[in-house]
Amino acid sequence: MFYIYCPYCGEHREEEEFHPKGQAHIERPKEPEACSDEEWGDYLFFRDNPRGVHHELWVHAVGCRKFFNVTRHTVTYEILETYKMGEQPSITADSQNQVAAASRQEGVRA
């Protein structure tokens, strides 16, 4: 079992209280009526499935019942951060790659 920090409750709670709801930060088409069937289908059904850092939408189903975002590493299952709806993540795949590259460089120098 692991604990997840709810940014609204301000505390770590057991994972059973939360439910993942899919990829975060999906932008709805500005004019859905103007979308082709293929574009609309892509919006509704296709999601990223990266190996590494991924932003997900979760709900604190048993607690405050609010939705929030989680930045999680899909290989290690490590939760890197949680943040409220409407906020932007401070950790991205690009920032994680830069940290990894810098640590590899230090390893080469040592």
Protein Blocks (a to p, Z undefined) as FASTA:
>chain_A
ZZdddfklopacdfklpccebjehiacdfblmlpcfklmmmmmmmccddehjdddddddf
klnopacdddddfklopafbdcdehiacfbdfklmmmmmmmmmmmmmmZZ
